[in-house]
């Protein structure tokens, strides 16, 4: 269950974002790399936007 937690996915998402050139990341690619549905990526971006 921890493997799919929003906290862990957010950390992985931020790592992908930091490793990308110019701070840009295709959300479809992120979903594929993290092996989650695109909806989970939107959950992550909404949380990050809120803070």
mmCIF file of the N, C-alpha and C atoms, coordinates in Angstrom:
data_MODEL
# 
_entry.id   MODEL 
# 
loop_
_atom_site.group_PDB 
_atom_site.id 
_atom_site.type_symbol 
_atom_site.label_atom_id 
_atom_site.label_alt_id 
_atom_site.label_comp_id 
_atom_site.label_asym_id 
_atom_site.label_entity_id 
_atom_site.label_seq_id 
_atom_site.pdbx_PDB_ins_code 
_atom_site.Cartn_x 
_atom_site.Cartn_y 
_atom_site.Cartn_z 
_atom_site.occupancy 
_atom_site.B_iso_or_equiv 
_atom_site.pdbx_formal_charge 
_atom_site.auth_seq_id 
_atom_site.auth_comp_id 
_atom_site.auth_asym_id 
_atom_site.auth_atom_id 
_atom_site.pdbx_PDB_model_num 
ATOM 1   N N  . UNK A 1 1  ? 0.829  -1.195 0.000   1.00 0.00 ? 1  UNK A N  1 
ATOM 2   C CA . UNK A 1 1  ? 0.000  0.000  0.000   1.00 0.00 ? 1  UNK A CA 1 
ATOM 3   C C  . UNK A 1 1  ? 0.869  1.252  0.000   1.00 0.00 ? 1  UNK A C  1 
ATOM 4   N N  . UNK A 1 2  ? 1.991  1.222  0.725   1.00 0.00 ? 2  UNK A N  1 
ATOM 5   C CA . UNK A 1 2  ? 2.885  2.378  0.753   1.00 0.00 ? 2  UNK A CA 1 
ATOM 6   C C  . UNK A 1 2  ? 3.439  2.679  -0.626  1.00 0.00 ? 2  UNK A C  1 
ATOM 7   N N  . UNK A 1 3  ? 3.621  1.635  -1.445  1.00 0.00 ? 3  UNK A N  1 
ATOM 8   C CA . UNK A 1 3  ? 4.173  1.808  -2.787  1.00 0.00 ? 3  UNK A CA 1 
ATOM 9   C C  . UNK A 1 3  ? 3.316  2.701  -3.664  1.00 0.00 ? 3  UNK A C  1 
ATOM 10  N N  . UNK A 1 4  ? 2.031  2.790  -3.388  1.00 0.00 ? 4  UNK A N  1 
ATOM 11  C CA . UNK A 1 4  ? 1.138  3.606  -4.214  1.00 0.00 ? 4  UNK A CA 1 
ATOM 12  C C  . UNK A 1 4  ? 0.601  4.821  -3.461  1.00 0.00 ? 4  UNK A C  1 
ATOM 13  N N  . UNK A 1 5  ? 1.201  5.137  -2.307  1.00 0.00 ? 5  UNK A N  1 
ATOM 14  C CA . UNK A 1 5  ? 0.706  6.269  -1.528  1.00 0.00 ? 5  UNK A CA 1 
ATOM 15  C C  . UNK A 1 5  ? 0.977  7.584  -2.254  1.00 0.00 ? 5  UNK A C  1 
ATOM 16  N N  . UNK A 1 6  ? 0.117  8.546  -2.007  1.00 0.00 ? 6  UNK A N  1 
ATOM 17  C CA . UNK A 1 6  ? 0.256  9.837  -2.668  1.00 0.00 ? 6  UNK A CA 1 
ATOM 18  C C  . UNK A 1 6  ? 1.572  10.514 -2.279  1.00 0.00 ? 6  UNK A C  1 
ATOM 19  N N  . UNK A 1 7  ? 1.996  10.334 -1.048  1.00 0.00 ? 7  UNK A N  1 
ATOM 20  C CA . UNK A 1 7  ? 3.261  10.931 -0.599  1.00 0.00 ? 7  UNK A CA 1 
ATOM 21  C C  . UNK A 1 7  ? 4.455  10.385 -1.365  1.00 0.00 ? 7  UNK A C  1 
ATOM 22  N N  . UNK A 1 8  ? 4.514  9.074  -1.505  1.00 0.00 ? 8  UNK A N  1 
ATOM 23  C CA . UNK A 1 8  ? 5.633  8.448  -2.220  1.00 0.00 ? 8  UNK A CA 1 
ATOM 24  C C  . UNK A 1 8  ? 5.593  8.805  -3.703  1.00 0.00 ? 8  UNK A C  1 
ATOM 25  N N  . UNK A 1 9  ? 4.400  8.786  -4.291  1.00 0.00 ? 9  UNK A N  1 
ATOM 26  C CA . UNK A 1 9  ? 4.279  9.151  -5.699  1.00 0.00 ? 9  UNK A CA 1 
ATOM 27  C C  . UNK A 1 9  ? 4.689  10.602 -5.927  1.00 0.00 ? 9  UNK A C  1 
ATOM 28  N N  . UNK A 1 10 ? 4.361  11.470 -4.978  1.00 0.00 ? 10 UNK A N  1 
ATOM 29  C CA . UNK A 1 10 ? 4.752  12.875 -5.101  1.00 0.00 ? 10 UNK A CA 1 
ATOM 30  C C  . UNK A 1 10 ? 6.270  13.013 -5.076  1.00 0.00 ? 10 UNK A C  1 
ATOM 31  N N  . UNK A 1 11 ? 6.926  12.286 -4.189  1.00 0.00 ? 11 UNK A N  1 
ATOM 32  C CA . UNK A 1 11 ? 8.393  12.318 -4.134  1.00 0.00 ? 11 UNK A CA 1 
ATOM 33  C C  . UNK A 1 11 ? 9.002  11.838 -5.447  1.00 0.00 ? 11 UNK A C  1 
ATOM 34  N N  . UNK A 1 12 ? 8.450  10.774 -6.008  1.00 0.00 ? 12 UNK A N  1 
ATOM 35  C CA . UNK A 1 12 ? 8.946  10.260 -7.281  1.00 0.00 ? 12 UNK A CA 1 
ATOM 36  C C  . UNK A 1 12 ? 8.677  11.248 -8.411  1.00 0.00 ? 12 UNK A C  1 
ATOM 37  N N  . UNK A 1 13 ? 7.515  11.886 -8.380  1.00 0.00 ? 13 UNK A N  1 
ATOM 38  C CA . UNK A 1 13 ? 7.159  12.876 -9.390  1.00 0.00 ? 13 UNK A CA 1 
ATOM 39  C C  . UNK A 1 13 ? 8.123  14.056 -9.341  1.00 0.00 ? 13 UNK A C  1 
ATOM 40  N N  . UNK A 1 14 ? 8.426  14.531 -8.155  1.00 0.00 ? 14 UNK A N  1 
ATOM 41  C CA . UNK A 1 14 ? 9.359  15.658 -8.004  1.00 0.00 ? 14 UNK A CA 1 
ATOM 42  C C  . UNK A 1 14 ? 10.748 15.261 -8.480  1.00 0.00 ? 14 UNK A C  1 
ATOM 43  N N  . UNK A 1 15 ? 11.160 14.026 -8.213  1.00 0.00 ? 15 UNK A N  1 
ATOM 44  C CA . UNK A 1 15 ? 12.461 13.551 -8.706  1.00 0.00 ? 15 UNK A CA 1 
ATOM 45  C C  . UNK A 1 15 ? 12.485 13.559 -10.230 1.00 0.00 ? 15 UNK A C  1 
ATOM 46  N N  . UNK A 1 16 ? 11.391 13.128 -10.862 1.00 0.00 ? 16 UNK A N  1 
ATOM 47  C CA . UNK A 1 16 ? 11.314 13.176 -12.322 1.00 0.00 ? 16 UNK A CA 1 
ATOM 48  C C  . UNK A 1 16 ? 11.387 14.619 -12.817 1.00 0.00 ? 16 UNK A C  1 
ATOM 49  N N  . UNK A 1 17 ? 10.678 15.500 -12.148 1.00 0.00 ? 17 UNK A N  1 
ATOM 50  C CA . UNK A 1 17 ? 10.656 16.903 -12.540 1.00 0.00 ? 17 UNK A CA 1 
ATOM 51  C C  . UNK A 1 17 ? 12.038 17.537 -12.413 1.00 0.00 ? 17 UNK A C  1 
ATOM 52  N N  . UNK A 1 18 ? 12.729 17.222 -11.346 1.00 0.00 ? 18 UNK A N  1 
ATOM 53  C CA . UNK A 1 18 ? 14.078 17.777 -11.146 1.00 0.00 ? 18 UNK A CA 1 
ATOM 54  C C  . UNK A 1 18 ? 15.079 17.246 -12.169 1.00 0.00 ? 18 UNK A C  1 
ATOM 55  N N  . UNK A 1 19 ? 14.878 16.024 -12.616 1.00 0.00 ? 19 UNK A N  1 
ATOM 56  C CA . UNK A 1 19 ? 15.819 15.445 -13.576 1.00 0.00 ? 19 UNK A CA 1 
ATOM 57  C C  . UNK A 1 19 ? 15.505 15.833 -15.019 1.00 0.00 ? 19 UNK A C  1 
ATOM 58  N N  . UNK A 1 20 ? 14.382 16.499 -15.224 1.00 0.00 ? 20 UNK A N  1 
ATOM 59  C CA . UNK A 1 20 ? 13.999 16.886 -16.587 1.00 0.00 ? 20 UNK A CA 1 
ATOM 60  C C  . UNK A 1 20 ? 14.708 18.176 -16.990 1.00 0.00 ? 20 UNK A C  1 
ATOM 61  N N  . UNK A 1 21 ? 14.839 18.339 -18.285 1.00 0.00 ? 21 UNK A N  1 
ATOM 62  C CA . UNK A 1 21 ? 15.475 19.557 -18.779 1.00 0.00 ? 21 UNK A CA 1 
ATOM 63  C C  . UNK A 1 21 ? 14.496 20.721 -18.716 1.00 0.00 ? 21 UNK A C  1 
ATOM 64  N N  . UNK A 1 22 ? 14.964 21.854 -18.297 1.00 0.00 ? 22 UNK A N  1 
ATOM 65  C CA . UNK A 1 22 ? 14.184 23.086 -18.220 1.00 0.00 ? 22 UNK A CA 1 
ATOM 66  C C  . UNK A 1 22 ? 12.995 22.995 -17.271 1.00 0.00 ? 22 UNK A C  1 
ATOM 67  N N  . UNK A 1 23 ? 12.947 22.001 -16.395 1.00 0.00 ? 23 UNK A N  1 
ATOM 68  C CA . UNK A 1 23 ? 11.854 21.885 -15.439 1.00 0.00 ? 23 UNK A CA 1 
ATOM 69  C C  . UNK A 1 23 ? 10.519 21.546 -16.072 1.00 0.00 ? 23 UNK A C  1 
ATOM 70  N N  . UNK A 1 24 ? 10.553 20.919 -17.241 1.00 0.00 ? 24 UNK A N  1 
ATOM 71  C CA . UNK A 1 24 ? 9.321  20.547 -17.932 1.00 0.00 ? 24 UNK A CA 1 
ATOM 72  C C  . UNK A 1 24 ? 9.161  19.030 -17.903 1.00 0.00 ? 24 UNK A C  1 
ATOM 73  N N  . UNK A 1 25 ? 7.917  18.590 -17.738 1.00 0.00 ? 25 UNK A N  1 
ATOM 74  C CA . UNK A 1 25 ? 7.652  17.156 -17.678 1.00 0.00 ? 25 UNK A CA 1 
ATOM 75  C C  . UNK A 1 25 ? 6.301  16.873 -18.311 1.00 0.00 ? 25 UNK A C  1 
ATOM 76  N N  . UNK A 1 26 ? 6.286  15.976 -19.274 1.00 0.00 ? 26 UNK A N  1 
ATOM 77  C CA . UNK A 1 26 ? 5.041  15.561 -19.908 1.00 0.00 ? 26 UNK A CA 1 
ATOM 78  C C  . UNK A 1 26 ? 4.280  14.668 -18.923 1.00 0.00 ? 26 UNK A C  1 
ATOM 79  N N  . UNK A 1 27 ? 3.046  15.029 -18.616 1.00 0.00 ? 27 UNK A N  1 
ATOM 80  C CA . UNK A 1 27 ? 2.284  14.292 -17.610 1.00 0.00 ? 27 UNK A CA 1 
ATOM 81  C C  . UNK A 1 27 ? 1.939  12.882 -18.066 1.00 0.00 ? 27 UNK A C  1 
ATOM 82  N N  . UNK A 1 28 ? 1.742  12.690 -19.361 1.00 0.00 ? 28 UNK A N  1 
ATOM 83  C CA . UNK A 1 28 ? 1.495  11.332 -19.869 1.00 0.00 ? 28 UNK A CA 1 
ATOM 84  C C  . UNK A 1 28 ? 2.723  10.454 -19.674 1.00 0.00 ? 28 UNK A C  1 
ATOM 85  N N  . UNK A 1 29 ? 3.898  11.033 -19.926 1.00 0.00 ? 29 UNK A N  1 
ATOM 86  C CA . UNK A 1 29 ? 5.148  10.290 -19.732 1.00 0.00 ? 29 UNK A CA 1 
ATOM 87  C C  . UNK A 1 29 ? 5.363  9.983  -18.252 1.00 0.00 ? 29 UNK A C  1 
ATOM 88  N N  . UNK A 1 30 ? 5.061  10.956 -17.387 1.00 0.00 ? 30 UNK A N  1 
ATOM 89  C CA . UNK A 1 30 ? 5.207  10.744 -15.947 1.00 0.00 ? 30 UNK A CA 1 
ATOM 90  C C  . UNK A 1 30 ? 4.306  9.605  -15.480 1.00 0.00 ? 30 UNK A C  1 
ATOM 91  N N  . UNK A 1 31 ? 3.083  9.569  -15.973 1.00 0.00 ? 31 UNK A N  1 
ATOM 92  C CA . UNK A 1 31 ? 2.155  8.497  -15.596 1.00 0.00 ? 31 UNK A CA 1 
ATOM 93  C C  . UNK A 1 31 ? 2.702  7.137  -16.025 1.00 0.00 ? 31 UNK A C  1 
ATOM 94  N N  . UNK A 1 32 ? 3.277  7.091  -17.221 1.00 0.00 ? 32 UNK A N  1 
ATOM 95  C CA . UNK A 1 32 ? 3.852  5.842  -17.716 1.00 0.00 ? 32 UNK A CA 1 
ATOM 96  C C  . UNK A 1 32 ? 5.056  5.424  -16.877 1.00 0.00 ? 32 UNK A C  1 
ATOM 97  N N  . UNK A 1 33 ? 5.946  6.368  -16.603 1.00 0.00 ? 33 UNK A N  1 
ATOM 98  C CA . UNK A 1 33 ? 7.155  6.045  -15.839 1.00 0.00 ? 33 UNK A CA 1 
ATOM 99  C C  . UNK A 1 33 ? 6.831  5.624  -14.407 1.00 0.00 ? 33 UNK A C  1 
ATOM 100 N N  . UNK A 1 34 ? 5.834  6.262  -13.812 1.00 0.00 ? 34 UNK A N  1 
ATOM 101 C CA . UNK A 1 34 ? 5.469  5.942  -12.431 1.00 0.00 ? 34 UNK A CA 1 
ATOM 102 C C  . UNK A 1 34 ? 4.476  4.782  -12.344 1.00 0.00 ? 34 UNK A C  1 
ATOM 103 N N  . UNK A 1 35 ? 4.006  4.320  -13.515 1.00 0.00 ? 35 UNK A N  1 
ATOM 104 C CA . UNK A 1 35 ? 3.082  3.189  -13.589 1.00 0.00 ? 35 UNK A CA 1 
ATOM 105 C C  . UNK A 1 35 ? 1.800  3.447  -12.797 1.00 0.00 ? 35 UNK A C  1 
ATOM 106 N N  . UNK A 1 36 ? 1.225  4.629  -13.028 1.00 0.00 ? 36 UNK A N  1 
ATOM 107 C CA . UNK A 1 36 ? -0.041 4.995  -12.398 1.00 0.00 ? 36 UNK A CA 1 
ATOM 108 C C  . UNK A 1 36 ? -0.968 5.571  -13.468 1.00 0.00 ? 36 UNK A C  1 
ATOM 109 N N  . UNK A 1 37 ? -2.239 5.646  -13.120 1.00 0.00 ? 37 UNK A N  1 
ATOM 110 C CA . UNK A 1 37 ? -3.194 6.274  -14.022 1.00 0.00 ? 37 UNK A CA 1 
ATOM 111 C C  . UNK A 1 37 ? -2.957 7.781  -14.033 1.00 0.00 ? 37 UNK A C  1 
ATOM 112 N N  . UNK A 1 38 ? -3.321 8.407  -15.134 1.00 0.00 ? 38 UNK A N  1 
ATOM 113 C CA . UNK A 1 38 ? -3.118 9.852  -15.256 1.00 0.00 ? 38 UNK A CA 1 
ATOM 114 C C  . UNK A 1 38 ? -3.863 10.608 -14.160 1.00 0.00 ? 38 UNK A C  1 
ATOM 115 N N  . UNK A 1 39 ? -4.954 10.064 -13.684 1.00 0.00 ? 39 UNK A N  1 
ATOM 116 C CA . UNK A 1 39 ? -5.712 10.700 -12.603 1.00 0.00 ? 39 UNK A CA 1 
ATOM 117 C C  . UNK A 1 39 ? -4.848 10.907 -11.362 1.00 0.00 ? 39 UNK A C  1 
ATOM 118 N N  . UNK A 1 40 ? -3.988 9.934  -11.056 1.00 0.00 ? 40 UNK A N  1 
ATOM 119 C CA . UNK A 1 40 ? -3.092 10.072 -9.887  1.00 0.00 ? 40 UNK A CA 1 
ATOM 120 C C  . UNK A 1 40 ? -2.088 11.202 -10.105 1.00 0.00 ? 40 UNK A C  1 
ATOM 121 N N  . UNK A 1 41 ? -1.641 11.389 -11.346 1.00 0.00 ? 41 UNK A N  1 
ATOM 122 C CA . UNK A 1 41 ? -0.729 12.492 -11.656 1.00 0.00 ? 41 UNK A CA 1 
ATOM 123 C C  . UNK A 1 41 ? -1.438 13.821 -11.408 1.00 0.00 ? 41 UNK A C  1 
ATOM 124 N N  . UNK A 1 42 ? -2.707 13.884 -11.810 1.00 0.00 ? 42 UNK A N  1 
ATOM 125 C CA . UNK A 1 42 ? -3.482 15.111 -11.562 1.00 0.00 ? 42 UNK A CA 1 
ATOM 126 C C  . UNK A 1 42 ? -3.662 15.343 -10.064 1.00 0.00 ? 42 UNK A C  1 
ATOM 127 N N  . UNK A 1 43 ? -3.844 14.289 -9.281  1.00 0.00 ? 43 UNK A N  1 
ATOM 128 C CA . UNK A 1 43 ? -3.922 14.439 -7.825  1.00 0.00 ? 43 UNK A CA 1 
ATOM 129 C C  . UNK A 1 43 ? -2.643 15.066 -7.286  1.00 0.00 ? 43 UNK A C  1 
ATOM 130 N N  . UNK A 1 44 ? -1.503 14.586 -7.775  1.00 0.00 ? 44 UNK A N  1 
ATOM 131 C CA . UNK A 1 44 ? -0.205 15.111 -7.333  1.00 0.00 ? 44 UNK A CA 1 
ATOM 132 C C  . UNK A 1 44 ? -0.050 16.572 -7.717  1.00 0.00 ? 44 UNK A C  1 
ATOM 133 N N  . UNK A 1 45 ? -0.356 16.907 -8.967  1.00 0.00 ? 45 UNK A N  1 
ATOM 134 C CA . UNK A 1 45 ? -0.187 18.299 -9.405  1.00 0.00 ? 45 UNK A CA 1 
ATOM 135 C C  . UNK A 1 45 ? -1.138 19.228 -8.668  1.00 0.00 ? 45 UNK A C  1 
ATOM 136 N N  . UNK A 1 46 ? -2.338 18.762 -8.355  1.00 0.00 ? 46 UNK A N  1 
ATOM 137 C CA . UNK A 1 46 ? -3.275 19.587 -7.593  1.00 0.00 ? 46 UNK A CA 1 
ATOM 138 C C  . UNK A 1 46 ? -2.773 19.861 -6.179  1.00 0.00 ? 46 UNK A C  1 
ATOM 139 N N  . UNK A 1 47 ? -2.188 18.864 -5.549  1.00 0.00 ? 47 UNK A N  1 
ATOM 140 C CA . UNK A 1 47 ? -1.622 19.043 -4.214  1.00 0.00 ? 47 UNK A CA 1 
ATOM 141 C C  . UNK A 1 47 ? -0.458 20.043 -4.277  1.00 0.00 ? 47 UNK A C  1 
ATOM 142 N N  . UNK A 1 48 ? 0.428  19.853 -5.243  1.00 0.00 ? 48 UNK A N  1 
ATOM 143 C CA . UNK A 1 48 ? 1.582  20.748 -5.352  1.00 0.00 ? 48 UNK A CA 1 
ATOM 144 C C  . UNK A 1 48 ? 1.148  22.166 -5.678  1.00 0.00 ? 48 UNK A C  1 
ATOM 145 N N  . UNK A 1 49 ? 0.135  22.314 -6.499  1.00 0.00 ? 49 UNK A N  1 
ATOM 146 C CA . UNK A 1 49 ? -0.382 23.643 -6.823  1.00 0.00 ? 49 UNK A CA 1 
ATOM 147 C C  . UNK A 1 49 ? -0.973 24.314 -5.592  1.00 0.00 ? 49 UNK A C  1 
ATOM 148 N N  . UNK A 1 50 ? -1.588 23.516 -4.725  1.00 0.00 ? 50 UNK A N  1 
ATOM 149 C CA . UNK A 1 50 ? -2.191 24.051 -3.514  1.00 0.00 ? 50 UNK A CA 1 
ATOM 150 C C  . UNK A 1 50 ? -1.180 24.573 -2.510  1.00 0.00 ? 50 UNK A C  1 
ATOM 151 N N  . UNK A 1 51 ? 0.025  24.017 -2.543  1.00 0.00 ? 51 UNK A N  1 
ATOM 152 C CA . UNK A 1 51 ? 1.030  24.485 -1.586  1.00 0.00 ? 51 UNK A CA 1 
ATOM 153 C C  . UNK A 1 51 ? 1.930  25.478 -2.271  1.00 0.00 ? 51 UNK A C  1 
# 
